[in-house]
């Protein structure tokens, strides 16, 4: 029985270290990858341990070894994340619906997917005769558009809303606020329109929606 407990402890430690590698590589400042030596130093373990962890994670495409020898996150994480999005959409939909109906504008939930912003949920108002049709699954660089810029602002701890004009589509106006306080989630809630809107009126509503979603996810 003691031997089984030892094996269980070893397995738990290996899993914990593997998760630590993933978390380390996911930090924004490590987007360019880390060497085995750098990973070992930051985790306080030996290089042989890191080699074994990387080999195991690489077999599942969770990490990749680049040509320059640096280790980065792999596409396997995207597949895992895609399995999470439907549940997140279910939670976010009522919040987005209320925001869309209240403002008469198209509301969306956007998450950080690597260096891109990915719209995973979109709700259009039902009572307006004209509104923007924004496609779920839309991708764009994080540093373009209100949704991506809000996520970047959230990384710096800024809970304020961000407004943009014509960065992703000619004539389009966007406003978004980061979803803060939801563990493991980098996201924003935003609105998009083809006409200017009053940010001082719409901004607080978007901020409140983002805070409501964060609170719901944290329960």
C-alpha positions in Angstrom: 0.0 0.0 0.0 2.9 2.4 0.8 4.3 1.8 -2.6 0.9 2.7 -4.2 0.9 6.0 -2.2 4.4 6.8 -3.4 3.4 6.2 -7.0 0.3 8.4 -6.5 2.4 11.2 -5.1 4.9 11.0 -7.9 2.1 11.1 -10.5 0.6 14.1 -8.8 3.9 15.9 -8.7 4.5 15.2 -12.4 1.0 16.5 -13.3 1.6 19.6 -11.2 4.9 20.3 -12.9 3.4 19.8 -16.3 0.7 22.3 -15.5 3.3 24.7 -14.2 5.1 24.4 -17.6 1.9 25.2 -19.5 1.1 28.2 -17.2 4.6 29.5 -17.5 4.6 29.4 -21.3 1.1 31.0 -21.4 2.4 34.2 -19.7 2.3 37.1 -22.3 6.0 37.9 -21.9 6.9 34.3 -22.9 5.0 34.4 -26.2 8.3 33.9 -28.0 8.9 30.7 -26.1 11.5 29.6 -23.5 14.5 27.3 -23.6 14.6 24.1 -21.5 17.2 25.9 -19.3 15.0 28.9 -18.8 12.0 26.7 -17.9 14.1 24.6 -15.4 15.4 27.8 -13.8 12.0 29.4 -13.4 10.4 26.2 -12.0 13.4 25.3 -9.8 13.8 21.8 -11.3 16.5 20.0 -13.2 16.9 20.1 -17.0 16.2 16.3 -17.3 12.9 16.8 -15.5 11.9 19.5 -18.0 13.0 17.4 -21.0 10.7 14.6 -19.8 7.8 17.0 -19.2 8.2 18.7 -22.6 8.4 15.3 -24.4 5.2 14.2 -22.8 3.4 17.4 -23.5 4.7 17.5 -27.1 3.3 14.1 -27.8 -0.2 15.6 -27.3 0.7 18.8 -29.2 0.3 20.8 -26.0 3.8 22.3 -26.6 6.1 22.4 -29.6 9.8 22.7 -29.9 10.6 25.4 -32.4 13.5 25.4 -34.9 15.4 27.7 -32.6 15.0 25.2 -29.8 12.6 27.3 -27.8 9.5 25.7 -26.3 6.1 27.3 -27.1 2.5 26.3 -26.5 1.0 24.1 -29.3 -2.3 23.7 -31.1 -3.4 21.0 -28.7 -4.4 23.7 -26.3 -6.7 25.2 -28.9 -8.5 21.9 -29.2 -8.9 21.8 -25.4 -10.1 25.4 -25.4 -12.6 24.8 -28.1 -14.2 22.2 -25.9 -14.7 24.9 -23.2 -16.3 27.6 -25.4 -19.8 26.0 -25.7 -20.2 26.0 -21.9 -18.8 29.6 -21.7 -21.3 30.7 -24.4 -24.2 29.2 -22.4 -23.1 31.2 -19.3 -22.5 34.4 -21.3 -25.6 34.4 -23.5 -28.1 35.8 -21.0 -25.6 38.6 -20.2 -25.1 39.4 -23.8 -28.8 39.2 -24.5 -29.7 41.8 -21.9 -26.9 44.1 -23.1 -28.0 43.8 -26.7 -31.7 44.4 -26.0 -30.9 47.3 -23.6 -28.6 49.1 -26.0 -30.1 48.0 -29.4 -26.6 47.1 -30.5 -24.9 43.8 -31.4 -23.1 42.4 -28.3 -20.3 39.9 -28.3 -18.0 37.9 -26.0 -14.4 37.8 -27.3 -11.5 35.7 -25.8 -7.8 35.7 -26.2 -6.6 32.8 -28.4 -2.9 33.1 -28.6 -2.1 36.4 -30.1 -5.6 36.7 -31.6 -9.0 37.8 -30.4 -11.7 35.3 -31.1 -15.4 36.1 -30.9 -17.1 33.0 -29.4 -20.6 34.4 -28.7 -22.6 37.0 -30.5 -26.1 38.3 -29.7 -28.0 40.7 -31.9 -30.9 42.8 -30.6 -34.4 41.5 -31.6 -36.3 44.8 -31.6 -34.2 47.0 -33.9 -34.8 47.3 -37.6 -31.1 47.7 -38.4 -28.0 46.5 -36.6 -24.6 45.1 -37.3 -24.3 41.4 -38.1 -21.1 40.2 -36.4 -20.0 36.6 -37.1 -19.2 34.2 -34.3 -15.8 32.8 -34.9 -14.4 36.2 -36.2 -10.6 36.5 -35.5 -8.4 39.5 -35.5 -5.1 40.6 -33.9 -5.3 41.5 -30.2 -4.0 45.0 -30.8 -6.8 45.8 -33.3 -10.4 46.5 -32.5 -12.0 47.4 -29.2 -12.5 43.7 -28.1 -8.8 42.9 -28.4 -7.6 46.2 -27.0 -9.9 45.7 -24.0 -8.3 42.3 -23.3 -4.8 43.8 -23.5 -5.9 46.6 -21.1 -7.3 43.9 -18.8 -3.9 42.3 -18.6 -2.6 45.5 -17.2 -5.4 45.6 -14.7 -7.4 48.4 -16.4 -11.1 47.7 -16.1 -12.2 50.7 -18.2 -13.8 50.5 -21.6 -12.0 50.9 -24.9 -13.5 52.5 -28.0 -12.3 52.2 -31.6 -13.4 53.3 -35.0 -12.9 51.6 -38.4 -10.0 49.5 -37.2 -11.5 46.2 -38.4 -14.2 47.4 -40.8 -14.7 50.7 -42.5 -17.2 52.8 -40.7 -17.6 50.4 -37.8 -17.6 51.6 -34.2 -16.6 49.4 -31.3 -16.6 49.6 -27.5 -15.5 46.8 -25.2 -14.5 46.2 -21.5 -12.4 43.4 -20.1 -13.8 40.6 -18.1 -11.7 40.7 -15.0 -11.5 38.2 -12.1 -12.5 35.1 -13.9 -9.6 32.6 -13.3 -8.0 31.4 -16.4 -10.0 33.6 -18.8 -8.8 36.5 -20.8 -11.9 38.0 -22.4 -13.9 41.1 -23.1 -17.5 42.0 -23.7 -18.2 44.5 -26.4 -20.7 46.2 -28.7 -20.4 47.0 -32.4 -22.3 49.5 -34.5 -22.1 51.3 -37.9 -22.9 54.7 -36.4 -21.2 56.6 -33.5 -22.6 56.1 -30.1 -22.2 57.9 -26.7 -19.5 56.0 -24.9 -20.3 57.8 -21.6 -23.8 56.2 -21.8 -22.9 52.8 -23.3 -19.6 52.3 -21.6 -20.9 51.7 -18.1 -23.5 49.2 -19.4 -20.7 47.2 -21.1 -18.5 47.4 -17.9 -21.5 46.2 -15.8 -22.1 43.3 -18.2 -18.4 42.3 -18.0 -18.5 42.4 -14.2 -21.7 40.4 -14.1 -20.1 37.6 -16.3 -17.0 37.6 -14.2 -19.1 37.3 -11.0 -21.2 34.4 -12.5 -18.1 32.5 -13.6 -16.6 33.0 -10.1 -19.5 31.4 -8.3 
